[in-house]
Amino acid sequence: MSSAASENGEVIRVILRAFQILRCFEDRSRRLGNREIAKCCSLPRSTVSRIMLTLARIGHVTYLRHEQKYTLSPHAVAFDPSPLVESCEAVPPTGAEGSERQPSANVRVTDDQFAI
């Protein structure tokens, strides 16, 4: 992302920070504490703590109390969009002759999370 976009207010900083934090868990089996996450992202520990609490409450990370660390939950947002991109490419554009628009992804919504 360009710094110009950030300076012009084109991004929402807390969302950017949440995704920065989730990138620390690219190895899905990785377990990290707030201090490690803060160091990885160069963010204040208080910011990391609030974002991790939110991510845990919506089901994207799991807090391992006995280790005092977090890990990605099975419901975490998927970072590889290629399956969705491939399915979207298979759908003919709206208005294409003889085509009916088919859904490209199923979305399941629960009280506190969503999955594609």
BELFENNOR-V928302 format. One record per residue. N is the residue number from 0. PSI is psi in whole degrees, 0 to 359 (NA if undefined). D_LAST is the distance of its C-alpha to the last C-alpha in Angstrom with 2 decimals. Layout:
n=N psi=PSI d_last=D_LAST
n=N psi=PSI d_last=D_LAST
This chain:
n=0 psi=140 d_last=24.59
n=1 psi=148 d_last=28.08
n=2 psi=335 d_last=30.21
n=3 psi=319 d_last=31.27
n=4 psi=319 d_last=27.82
n=5 psi=318 d_last=27.93
n=6 psi=328 d_last=31.54
n=7 psi=2 d_last=30.99
n=8 psi=22 d_last=28.38
n=9 psi=354 d_last=25.60
n=10 psi=155 d_last=23.19
n=11 psi=115 d_last=22.50
n=12 psi=318 d_last=23.99
n=13 psi=325 d_last=22.19
n=14 psi=317 d_last=18.74
n=15 psi=315 d_last=20.34
n=16 psi=321 d_last=21.81
n=17 psi=318 d_last=18.68
n=18 psi=328 d_last=17.11
n=19 psi=314 d_last=20.56
n=20 psi=313 d_last=20.50
n=21 psi=329 d_last=17.14
n=22 psi=336 d_last=18.60
n=23 psi=341 d_last=21.41
n=24 psi=28 d_last=19.19
n=25 psi=324 d_last=18.41
n=26 psi=103 d_last=20.12
n=27 psi=342 d_last=17.64
n=28 psi=0 d_last=20.75
n=29 psi=141 d_last=22.56
n=30 psi=125 d_last=24.06
n=31 psi=145 d_last=25.34
n=32 psi=170 d_last=27.43
n=33 psi=320 d_last=27.68
n=34 psi=316 d_last=30.73
n=35 psi=320 d_last=29.10
n=36 psi=316 d_last=26.04
n=37 psi=318 d_last=28.50
n=38 psi=317 d_last=30.52
n=39 psi=321 d_last=27.61
n=40 psi=354 d_last=26.49
n=41 psi=46 d_last=29.99
n=42 psi=155 d_last=29.02
n=43 psi=145 d_last=31.16
n=44 psi=327 d_last=30.53
n=45 psi=322 d_last=30.44
n=46 psi=314 d_last=27.57
n=47 psi=316 d_last=25.66
n=48 psi=314 d_last=26.51
n=49 psi=318 d_last=25.19
n=50 psi=320 d_last=21.87
n=51 psi=322 d_last=21.44
n=52 psi=317 d_last=22.37
n=53 psi=313 d_last=19.71
n=54 psi=325 d_last=16.97
n=55 psi=318 d_last=18.38
n=56 psi=329 d_last=18.51
n=57 psi=4 d_last=14.87
n=58 psi=14 d_last=14.03
n=59 psi=339 d_last=13.12
n=60 psi=159 d_last=16.59
n=61 psi=131 d_last=19.14
n=62 psi=124 d_last=22.81
n=63 psi=94 d_last=25.21
n=64 psi=317 d_last=28.29
n=65 psi=336 d_last=30.81
n=66 psi=347 d_last=29.94
n=67 psi=45 d_last=29.20
n=68 psi=165 d_last=26.24
n=69 psi=154 d_last=22.48
n=70 psi=157 d_last=19.93
n=71 psi=141 d_last=16.18
n=72 psi=165 d_last=14.63
n=73 psi=342 d_last=12.39
n=74 psi=9 d_last=9.71
n=75 psi=150 d_last=10.33
n=76 psi=132 d_last=8.37
n=77 psi=136 d_last=8.29
n=78 psi=350 d_last=11.22
n=79 psi=102 d_last=11.48
n=80 psi=358 d_last=10.18
n=81 psi=321 d_last=12.40
n=82 psi=321 d_last=10.30
n=83 psi=320 d_last=8.76
n=84 psi=316 d_last=12.35
n=85 psi=317 d_last=13.93
n=86 psi=328 d_last=12.23
n=87 psi=324 d_last=13.13
n=88 psi=333 d_last=16.58
n=89 psi=344 d_last=17.12
n=90 psi=124 d_last=16.95
n=91 psi=149 d_last=20.47
n=92 psi=153 d_last=21.13
n=93 psi=135 d_last=21.88
n=94 psi=358 d_last=25.51
n=95 psi=138 d_last=25.91
n=96 psi=128 d_last=28.73
n=97 psi=14 d_last=27.92
n=98 psi=148 d_last=24.15
n=99 psi=137 d_last=21.76
n=100 psi=126 d_last=18.43
n=101 psi=147 d_last=15.62
n=102 psi=142 d_last=11.95
n=103 psi=345 d_last=10.20
n=104 psi=150 d_last=6.59
n=105 psi=135 d_last=5.90
n=106 psi=126 d_last=4.76
n=107 psi=126 d_last=6.65
n=108 psi=130 d_last=8.98
n=109 psi=184 d_last=11.81
n=110 psi=324 d_last=14.91
n=111 psi=13 d_last=14.09
n=112 psi=169 d_last=10.46
n=113 psi=157 d_last=6.92
n=114 psi=145 d_last=3.77
n=115 psi=NA d_last=0.00
